[in-house]
Amino acid sequence: MIIKLSPGDIKRYNWYLWRAVLSFFALFVLLLVVTYFGLFGQLPSFRDLENPKSNQASEVISADGTTVLGTYYVQNRSSVSFSQLSPNVVNALIATEDSRFYDHSGIDFRRLFTIPLLNLIGSKQGGSTITQQLAKNLFSGSQGAHNPFVRLTQKLKEWIIAVRLERRYTKQEIITMYLNTVDFGAYNTFGIKSAAHTYFNVTPDKLTPDQAAVLVGMVKGPGVYSPIRHPDRALNRRNLILGLMEKQGYLTDGQLQEFKSKPLGIDFNPMNHNEGPAPYFRAVLKQEIQKIFKNQNIVRSDGTPYDLDRDGLKIYTTIDATMQQYAEEAQREYMPQLQGQFNDQWKGVSRWKSIKNFKLLLDEGMYRSDRYKQLELQGKSEDEIRQNFDTPDSLELFTWRGDIDTLMKPIDSILYSKMMLRNALMSMDPTTGYVKAWVGGTDFEHFKYDQVKVGTRQVGSTAKPFTYAVAIENGFSPCQEVDNVPVTIDGWTPGSSPTETLPGAISLRTALAHSQNYVTAYVMNEVKPTPVMELIKKMGVTSDVPPYPSICLGVFNASVFDMTGAYSVFANHGTWTEPTFILRIEDKNGNVVYTHTPKVVQAMDAQSAYVMTYMLKGVIEDGTGSRLKYKYGLNNPIGGKTGTTQENSDGWFIGITPQLVTGVWSGCEDRDIHFRSTRLGEGANSALPIFAGFMKRVYANPALGIKKNVDFDAPKNMTITLDCNAYKQQQQGTNDVDKKLGF
């Protein structure tokens, strides 16, 4: 049945249709107006648009000014400028998300009403422009997105914000802001810079068309199109985007076929707080910055405190990325060997009988463990917790061959951890005070306690040069000879191994080279403890150093940080320059908010410092550090001092060159657990080899500028004789004159 409409009916229906359209348009305009005036929630102000809020990671940057050592973040997001973006990323994004990006002013109405047709012909684009998506990412959020009315109001906000963004920013700035805000899934990765590193281990400017297509493909669904979890989906999505790029003229047909034939080529490098170079340094650095900001009242422009995890600060440090790598490599190279020596000494030996306070050590380890704290929070009793620790469980353990999963009683894992050797290294430029390398421990994921600055240990014989330095300043000669016999000071008589005690009269240089306790005690008795303590403090040691005679043998505790800084005085003409690891801190806009100025103290005169370098070179030439020459082939001018504490609990070596001073420490978490022989536990075996491995790598790289055959500078007008034969002749001549004069 066919119904014929009269011209009047057609006119009337047309009027109904147009009235409906006009009513819808009026309602739409009304909604836009009320949204603009904030009826559905406050819109961002002009200031908000100029400074959009986002959780942006703060970057720790090495001495070269470009290498990022790591980040602090809630969202692993780092920003880049448009010039740092590969054109391939921009092209892939525009081809996929907004082909008319350069032609609209934030809202593409023509595209909005043709989306169904575009999807039918394979364009696969949504209704939102890139600018609208940016508005959503920055300001409107996604709460209530499943409520149609809430989503409508959000969409209206996005349109208004998009138009405002287009008025405030250039197209290049908008696309850069967008790429800096996108979520890329794995390990909380936000922004194209983090994504390029995480998935391809490159910077954003190096992304190829196929790599760019993979990342842009993740924009709509980082989980669905993850190249790690769903490589097949990611590959299909990549090829689809490459096809869109070809249709838009960004690729030729030949290039399209070439890139589609390639595998995904993922080089997965997820970043987290435990990974990357210098994790111990980064952890200490964060605490130091927070302390500086609090003590100096450094705040944001609105008066609120800076948040390192959200404010996108750039922290420029003194750490040399290459030297840091060499230091970590030297540790990984030698520590498995040292651990093997340690384990062999303890094979078949009862820990209960041989380790002092063994049960107490295990209990303390249990009480400090995360497992104990979690069980305590669950309301478990002490007996229940102990039963849990005595019940085998699946555990992850650190080994030098990599982490392993094993079935073990948790209490046994405490023992395993305590029998693992720890190690720390710090290297610095003695002239500037700049810290070049910082290895605070053996594995940050498992052992987070920093042993460079946070931890202190007994320093042993590395303290002896301080006593000799006071003697040199008071007119003693390194060639002066002293009988190497026991000395008692105020009832204290140091011991000395009979096999390691040199007989007869020996020079002070020889005594220091061979770490002789008796002669060191003799010198202490001559110069007295208080001047030695005062010098140690002037040289930057911040821990407690009591003015007792025994400090000459290093019975006090100090950090690797302070001891390395103290030894830099010898290499720097008697001047202590505060060890420095922060250069400056900038906010996300490049404004400098903090600059560090190191303290400088003239701790001793230049001549005495130079004489100490001469004495410390004797340690390497023919003393306790001589294996540096005969075993590791380092024959260039190097001074140093080994240190071994009571019962071999701590092994030290601090080495000095004109351009680098490096301190190394090795030992267990608890001093009661240690090597069973001095032959293996002494610093010459437990610390010196890591120094050797580090320096050999440094010297092999000329680009670092650390020259091998540079000696320490002698000051002008030297009055102290370093030639011991000449010194003896002078002494003999003085004695002859005295005899003639009747003295």
Secondary structure, 3 states (H helix, E strand, C coil): CCCCCCHHHHHHHHHHHHHHHHHHHHHHHHHHHHHHCCCCCCCCCHHHHHCCCCCECEEEECCCCCCEEEEECCCEECCCCHHHCCHHHHHHHHHHHCCCCCCCCCCCHHHHCCHHHHHHCCCCCCCCCHHHHHHHHHHHCCCCCCCHHHHHHHHHHHHHHHHHHHHHCCHHHHHHHHHHHCECCHHHEECHHHHHHHHHCCCHHHCCHHHHHHHHHCCCCCCCCCCCCCHHHHHHHHHHHHHHHHHCCCCCHHHHHHHHCCCCCCCCCCCCCCCCCCHHHHHHHHHHHHHHHHHCCCECCCCCECCCCCECCEEEECCCHHHHHHHHHHHHHHHHHHHHHHHHHHCCCCHHHHCCCHHHHHHHHHHHCHHHHHHHHCCCCHHHHHHHHCCCEEEEECCCCCCEEEEECHHHHHHHHHCCCEEEEEEECCCCCEEEEEECCCCCCCCCCCCCCCCCEECHHHHHHHHHHHHHHCCCCCCCEEECCCCCECCECCCCCHHHCCCCEEEHHHHHHCCCHHHHHHHHHHHCHHHHHHHHHHCCCCCCCCCCHHHHHCCCEECHHHHHHHHHHHHCCCEEECCECEEEEECCCCCEEEECCCCEEECCCHHHHHHHHHHHHHHHHHCCCCHHHHCCCCCCCCEEEEEECHHHCEEEEEEECCCCEEEEEEECCCCCCCCCCHHHHCHHHHCHHHHHHHHHHHHCCHHHCCCCCCCCCCCCCCCCCCCHHHHHHHHHHHHHHHHHCCC
